[in-house]
Structures are given as structure tokens and as C-alpha cells.
Amino acid sequence: MDINVLDVGKLSKIILKKNYVLGVKKLLMKIFKIINEERLTFLIVCFSVLADQITKYYADVYKNFLYPPLEIFSWFNIVYVENKGISFGILSTLNISFYLGLFSFVVSFYIIYLLKKSKKRTEKISLSLILGGALGNGMDRVIREYVIDFIDVSFNNMHWPAFNIADSSITVGGIMYFWLIMFKKNIKN
């Protein structure tokens, strides 16, 4: 029986295509399985990133109306600030925002590692908030090379630097995680 080279080539292409489709299918099944197992984590991260990006988008679109600041209450204003540094504008003169964005993604991978190790629901919630905030600000730093801050809060004569939803997620998640670590250590001792 003679084997035609063209038939072998067609057969190998069909086998490769079938293997590729099966590989993609297996990958998608793994991703959906992880999402299903980590549904709460996935929802918190997605909500944090989406809320952050949507509010930053509107702050950017309406930035011309935010100078002077839009006063909502005597202690709460909406402003427009382009933050090229880290928290509170520290290091903003060094023009390292892109690298800070890349660093945010490296930190995000470590947080994902911690999430995979974590068994406690409150720990997963706190890490999910931190991850959502890190991704939200990281995306801004890589794409825009600055982070949009728009929430301005003051109390009496104390004025807090402008911040955004991602900063809030990181702060709330960080406080929760710190509390859990401190509480865990007190139980062991």
C-alpha cells in the first residue's frame, strides 16, 4: 500500500488542529473550574477593578468640571489629580510610573499565590481587595503612566491627599489582612 505524502500532511494537520482544540478546551475547563471554586475572590477582584476603572474614566472625561473641586459635602470633594508617584504623590518627580505599574503586576502574582494558599474566607476577601486595587492602579500606570485620583476628603483642618477606588480597596484589604495576621499571632501565643 502506497502512502501519499499529501495525505500524511493533511492527516498531521488534522491531528495537530484536534490536539490544539483539545488543549484549549482543557485550559478553558481549568480556568472555569478555578473561577467556580474561587467565585467570591473572582467577583471581588472584578468588582474592584471595574469600579475603579469606571470611576477613573468619568473623572477623566469630566476633569474640566473638577477645577475648582466639585464640593459634595463640606468634608468631601471630587477633584482631578494625575499621580505619577506612589501613595500621596511620593516619588512623582522621578518619572517611574511605568515601572511602578510593572511592580504592581509582580505584587499581584504574589497575592494570587497567597490566595491559592489561603483557606480562610476573610483572608481571601482581604487579599482579593488588595489584588483588585493593585491591578486597577497597575493598569493605569502601564497604560497612562499616571494614576487618576479624584476623591478628596478633609476633616476640620486636616486634609487627606486625593485617592481613588483602587487605593480604597488596597487600604481596606490591607487593614483586614494586617488584623487577621495580628489576630492569628495572638491565638498562637
C-alpha positions as CSV (number, residue, x, y, z in Angstrom):
1,M,0.0,0.0,0.0
2,D,1.4,3.4,-1.0
3,I,1.2,6.2,1.4
4,N,0.7,9.6,-0.2
5,V,2.8,12.4,1.3
6,L,-0.1,14.9,0.9
7,D,-2.4,12.5,2.8
8,V,0.1,12.3,5.6
9,G,0.5,16.1,5.7
10,K,-3.3,16.5,5.8
11,L,-3.6,13.9,8.5
12,S,-0.9,15.5,10.6
13,K,-2.6,18.9,10.2
14,I,-5.9,17.5,11.3
15,I,-4.3,15.8,14.3
16,L,-2.5,19.0,15.3
17,K,-5.7,21.0,15.0
18,K,-7.6,18.5,17.0
19,N,-4.8,18.5,19.7
20,Y,-4.8,22.3,19.8
21,V,-8.6,22.4,20.2
22,L,-8.4,19.8,23.0
23,G,-5.6,21.7,24.7
24,V,-7.7,25.0,24.5
25,K,-10.7,23.1,25.8
26,K,-8.7,21.7,28.7
27,L,-7.3,25.1,29.5
28,L,-10.7,26.7,29.5
29,M,-12.1,24.0,31.7
30,K,-9.3,24.6,34.2
31,I,-10.0,28.3,34.2
32,F,-13.7,27.8,34.7
33,K,-13.1,25.3,37.4
34,I,-10.8,27.8,39.3
35,I,-13.3,30.6,38.8
36,N,-16.1,28.4,40.1
37,E,-14.0,27.4,43.2
38,E,-12.8,30.9,43.8
39,R,-16.1,32.6,42.8
40,L,-16.1,35.1,45.7
41,T,-12.4,36.1,45.0
42,F,-13.1,36.5,41.3
43,L,-16.1,38.7,41.9
44,I,-14.4,40.9,44.4
45,V,-11.3,41.4,42.2
46,C,-13.5,42.1,39.1
47,F,-15.8,44.5,41.0
48,S,-12.8,46.4,42.5
49,V,-11.1,46.7,39.1
50,L,-14.3,47.7,37.3
51,A,-15.5,50.2,39.9
52,D,-12.0,51.7,39.9
53,Q,-11.7,51.9,36.1
54,I,-15.2,53.2,35.5
55,T,-14.9,56.0,38.2
56,K,-11.5,57.0,36.9
57,Y,-12.9,57.1,33.3
58,Y,-15.6,59.5,34.4
59,A,-13.2,61.6,36.4
60,D,-11.0,61.9,33.3
61,V,-14.0,62.7,31.0
62,Y,-15.3,65.4,33.3
63,K,-11.9,66.7,34.5
64,N,-12.6,70.2,33.2
65,F,-15.6,70.4,35.6
66,L,-13.4,69.3,38.6
67,Y,-11.4,72.5,38.8
68,P,-12.1,74.1,41.1
69,P,-13.1,70.9,43.0
70,L,-16.7,69.8,43.0
71,E,-17.9,70.1,46.6
72,I,-20.3,67.3,47.5
73,F,-20.2,68.0,51.3
74,S,-18.1,70.4,53.3
75,W,-15.7,67.5,54.0
76,F,-16.0,65.6,50.7
77,N,-14.9,66.9,47.2
78,I,-14.4,65.4,43.8
79,V,-11.2,66.5,42.2
80,Y,-8.9,65.5,39.3
81,V,-5.3,64.7,40.1
82,E,-2.7,62.9,37.9
83,N,-0.5,61.0,40.4
84,K,2.8,59.9,38.8
85,G,4.3,58.7,42.1
86,I,3.3,56.2,44.7
87,S,0.8,56.9,47.5
88,F,0.2,60.6,48.2
89,G,2.4,61.6,45.2
90,I,5.7,60.4,46.8
91,L,8.4,59.9,44.1
92,S,6.3,61.7,41.5
93,T,9.3,63.7,40.2
94,L,11.3,60.5,39.3
95,N,9.1,59.6,36.3
96,I,9.0,55.9,37.3
97,S,5.2,55.3,37.0
98,F,5.5,52.7,34.2
99,Y,7.9,50.7,36.4
100,L,5.7,51.1,39.4
101,G,2.9,49.6,37.2
102,L,5.0,46.6,36.4
103,F,5.9,46.2,40.1
104,S,2.1,46.2,40.8
105,F,1.7,43.3,38.5
106,V,4.6,41.4,40.2
107,V,3.0,42.0,43.5
108,S,-0.3,40.8,42.0
109,F,1.2,37.5,41.2
110,Y,2.4,37.1,44.8
111,I,-1.1,38.0,46.1
112,I,-2.5,35.3,43.7
113,Y,0.0,32.8,45.3
114,L,-1.2,33.9,48.8
115,L,-4.9,33.5,47.6
116,K,-4.2,30.0,46.4
117,K,-2.6,29.0,49.7
118,S,-5.3,30.7,51.8
119,K,-8.1,28.6,53.3
120,K,-10.0,31.3,55.3
121,R,-12.8,33.2,53.7
122,T,-11.9,36.6,55.4
123,E,-8.3,36.2,54.3
124,K,-9.4,35.6,50.7
125,I,-11.7,38.7,50.9
126,S,-8.9,40.9,52.2
127,L,-6.4,39.6,49.6
128,S,-8.9,40.0,46.8
129,L,-9.5,43.6,47.7
130,I,-5.7,44.2,47.7
131,L,-5.4,42.4,44.3
132,G,-8.2,44.4,42.7
133,G,-6.6,47.6,43.8
134,A,-3.2,46.6,42.7
135,L,-4.5,45.6,39.3
136,G,-6.6,48.8,38.9
137,N,-3.7,51.2,39.7
138,G,-1.2,49.0,37.9
139,M,-3.2,49.2,34.7
140,D,-3.3,53.0,34.9
141,R,0.5,53.2,35.5
142,V,1.3,51.0,32.5
143,I,-1.3,52.5,30.1
144,R,-1.4,56.2,31.1
145,E,1.8,56.4,33.1
146,Y,-0.1,58.0,36.0
147,V,-3.0,57.2,38.3
148,I,-6.1,59.3,38.4
149,D,-7.0,60.3,41.9
150,F,-10.4,62.0,42.4
151,I,-11.7,61.5,46.0
152,D,-10.8,64.4,48.3
153,V,-11.6,64.2,52.0
154,S,-11.0,66.6,54.8
155,F,-11.9,66.8,58.5
156,N,-11.7,70.1,60.3
157,N,-8.3,71.5,59.3
158,M,-6.8,68.1,58.3
159,H,-6.8,67.4,54.6
160,W,-6.1,63.9,53.3
161,P,-4.4,63.6,49.9
162,A,-6.6,62.7,46.9
163,F,-7.2,58.9,46.3
164,N,-9.3,56.6,44.2
165,I,-11.3,53.3,44.5
166,A,-8.2,51.2,44.0
167,D,-6.5,52.9,46.8
168,S,-9.5,52.3,49.0
169,S,-9.6,48.6,48.1
170,I,-5.9,48.3,48.9
171,T,-6.4,50.1,52.2
172,V,-9.4,48.2,53.4
173,G,-7.9,44.9,52.3
174,G,-4.6,45.7,53.9
175,I,-6.2,46.7,57.2
176,M,-8.2,43.4,57.2
177,Y,-5.2,41.3,56.3
178,F,-3.0,43.0,58.9
179,W,-5.7,42.5,61.5
180,L,-6.0,38.8,60.6
181,I,-2.2,38.3,60.8
182,M,-2.1,40.1,64.2
183,F,-5.1,38.1,65.5
184,K,-3.6,34.8,64.2
185,K,-0.3,35.5,66.1
186,N,-2.2,36.3,69.3
187,I,-4.0,33.0,69.2
188,K,-0.8,31.0,68.7
189,N,0.9,32.6,71.7
